[in-house]
Amino acid sequence: MRALGSVALAWLLLLHHLAGASHVVYENLLETEAATTERVPPSIVDPLLRTGYHFQPQMNWINGNAVNLFIRHLGRAPMYYKGWYHLFYQYNPKGAVWGNIVWAHSVSRDLINWMALEPALEPSIASDKYGCWSGSATILPDGTPAIMYTGVNRPDVQYQVQNVAYPRNASDPLLREWTKPAHNPIIVPEGGVNGTQFRDPTTAWRDERDGRWRLLVGSREEGARAGGVGATAPRGVAYVYRSRDFRRWARARRPLHSARTGMWECPDFYPVTADGRRAGLDTTVASSGTRRVKYVLKNSLDLRRYDYYTVGTYDRRKERYVPDDPAGDERHLRYDYGNFYASKTFYDPAKQRRILWGWANESDTAADDVAKGWAGIQAIPRTVWLDPTGKQLMQWPIEEVEALRGKSVTLKNRVVKPGQHVEVTGLQTAQADVEVSFEVSSLAAAERLDPALAHDAQRLCAAKGADVAGGVGPFGLWVLASANREERTAVFFRVFRPARGNNKPVVLMCTDPRNLNEDEVRCQMVVSHELLVCTALTRVPSFVSRIDRSSLNPNLYQPTFAGLVDTDISNGKISLRSLIDRSVVESFGAGGRTCILSRVYPSLAIDKNARLFVFNNGKADVKVSRLTAWEMRKPLMNGA
């Protein structure tokens, strides 16, 4: 128990350090951590834990020594140009921690197979001498792409300004060279704007009524200034900047929107069709008013380390955005309820869709990252659209990923009795795509939802995890499981009767890396840092021996991740899709209504030793109407 407490405390301190300090340069960390790499478990550095079909840069070797690569997507400019998809991302060519950042550049024909090019941007002018940070890409009316990005121009403080860069040769479809005009910086923090919390310009849009461009820059206003007497929490702010020539920019009198959430990083603002169609909209085209649209405002919360969004209306005349849900900035709808941050969408004109990228960091230690020589991946790109109800977004892996599917197996109409599990055999599942449709025989046994947990899926999952027997559920998949299941990660549903109000069942979706017995453990969530603190109700040795996790490796951050699924399960039917890729599991519940990405580092369930199971730990029978699992091939990945 003491060991568990020290790990939780270490992660608590780390998350506290990260809050409000996203861009920390660890100048001596490589040397410090290198001295500890001999304590890194061998399985952590196993190359078979490196993802097979998720985006990562190549690991390089120079003079017999590893040049460790760190990819952090707190600044990403995806776009489509002359038949090529481009992904620009922040990248450290010198270490497995954040620092020495350049804008790396990869290109693809299909968003799955990637080729690495030379870095697009590096610190080279006065306004980015001390850092080329986050930004976005915009296609101008003549077809020329432009990158707007944050630069740091002072050595003693992270003072942030906004810059622009253009391709040296716009006829080159690969956009291999970029130039920074002499009029940089084009936006500086004036008029009381906090210059150390002023970053991440969005894709710009052009209003045809006045011919002016607009973009957003994320920032923070301190509580007293924003809310007057008694205001304590700082407000996240999306400032609007306008320009007629894409060169001289002026801030609008009022922000587009703000909320008492803390700093807003990586804002994203885009239109979606209001009729539920999957067709995407260009950021500018909706400004013509020729079609009925809604708008999405997404922000990355520096304090909480997750992305949230609202759906609402954009008043172009007043330059204001109003969420449809007045409490939307408190309820925090999320793209993904797991390890997913600093996301960015772009419009794909080739297939008329909007595509979402998201960054997933590592859940091991910095010493582990140094030892293995890499850190950070991209989630599989997702198509995103507005649900027909207009209440939330839907997400689904882009169709191109299905081209990687290989050998498959299928189960049909298999009933899993309470307390039983069924292994899916006949293929390797360490790198797989699994689609399953469940049907519950009856919802009569569903437990009553605790009112105290009715709006906190994270705490609900912590209290009612995969190994806590229930009424209807938990049922779902054990992925990246070892033969004897001492290592396993559960992705599951659990159905509750509502605490009060209507009779619509409440559906919980959860990724649980633990194996805990409710009779032996009482758990409490430290909500602000999403850490689980558990107290044993029996003697400590018994408790410790029963904390089997998704990995037997020590010092991993393995919280439960959970979200509520807004779906009608009155007929007992619900679907799940999980993309499994060695050290990451991405899951999509009910057709993409709720999504959870989790990082997993098994020590036993690696490569051919990884197993896949369907389980049912509830009182009601669960039928697997259909399950299909595919082995996934490895695409071309930046030369790796």
QUIPE-V265975 format. One line per field, one symbol per residue. ss: DSSP state (~ for helix, > for strand, _ for the rest). phi: phi as a letter, one per 30 degrees, with the letter a starting at -180 (. if undefined). burial: + if it has 9 or more other ideal C-beta (glycine too) atoms within 8 Angstrom, else -. Layout:
ss=???
phi=???
burial=???
This chain:
ss=_~~~~~~~~~~~~~~~~~__________~~~~~~__~~~__~~~~_~~~__________>>>__>>>_>>>>>>>>__>>>__>>>>>>>>>________>>>>>>>>_____>>>>>>>>____~~~___>>>>>>>>_____>>>>>>>>_______>>>>>>>>__________>>_______>__________>>_____>>>____>>>>>>>>>>_~~~~~_______>>>>>>>>>______>>_____>>>____>>>>>>>>>>______>____~~~~____>>>>>>>>>____>>>>>>>>>>____>>>>____~~~~_>_______>>>>>>>>____>>>>>>>>_____~~~~~~~_>>_>>___>>>>>______>>>>>_~~~~~~>>>>>>>>>>>>____>>>_______>>>>>>>>>>______>>__~~~___~~~~~~~________>>>>>>>>>>_______>>>>>>>>>________>>>>>>>________>>>>>>~~~_>>>>>>___~~~~~~_______________>>>>>_______>>>>>>>>>__>>>>>>____>>>>>>_______~~~_>>>>>>_____>>>>>>>>>>>____>___
phi=.ddddddddddddddddddibdccccdcdedddedcddcdeeddcdddcddcbcdadddcbbhicdcdcbcbcdkbbdacbhibdcbcbdacdcacbdkhdbcdbbbacbibcbbdcdedbbeabedbeclccdabcbcdedjddbccbdcccbdcaddcbcbbbbddbdddddhdbbbcdddddcbbdbiidddcbaaiddedbccddcicdbbcbdabcdedddbididbddcdbcdccbacbibccbdddbdeaaadbjecchdbbadbdcciddddbdecddddidbdbcbcccbcdedcibcbbbcacccdddhbcbddcecddcdhebebccdaahdacbdcddbhbccccbcbddcccdddddddiaajbcddebdbadeedidadcbaeedddddddbebbbcbhcdcdeicbbdccjadcdbbbbcbccbddacddeddddedcdcbdddddddbddccebdcjdblccchcdecidcabcbbcbcbdddaidcdeccccbcbdcbccddcbccbcdddbhccccbdccdeeddddccdbdbdddicdbddbabdcdbccddicacbbbccbibbbcbbchijdbbbcbcbbdccdchdcdcbbcbbccccdbcddabbbcdcdcddbhid
burial=---+--++-+++--+--++---+--+--++--+--++--+--+++---+++++++++++-------+++++++++++++++--+++++++++--+++++-++++++++---++++++-+++-+-+-++++++++++++++---++++++++++----++++++++++--+-+--+--+-++--++++-+---+++-+++++++++++----++++++++++-++-++---+--++++++++++---+-+-++--++++-+++++++++++++++-+---++-+--++-----+++++++++++-++++++++-++---+++-+++--++---++++++++++++++++----+++++++++-++-++++++++++++++++++++++--+-+++++++--+--++--++-+--+-+-+--++-+--++++++++++++++--+-+++-++--++-+++++++++++++-+++++++++++++--+-++++++++++++------++++++++++++---++-++++--++++++-+-----+++-++++++++--+-++++++++-+-+--+++++++++++++++++++-+++++++++++++++--++++++++++-+++++++++++++--+-++--
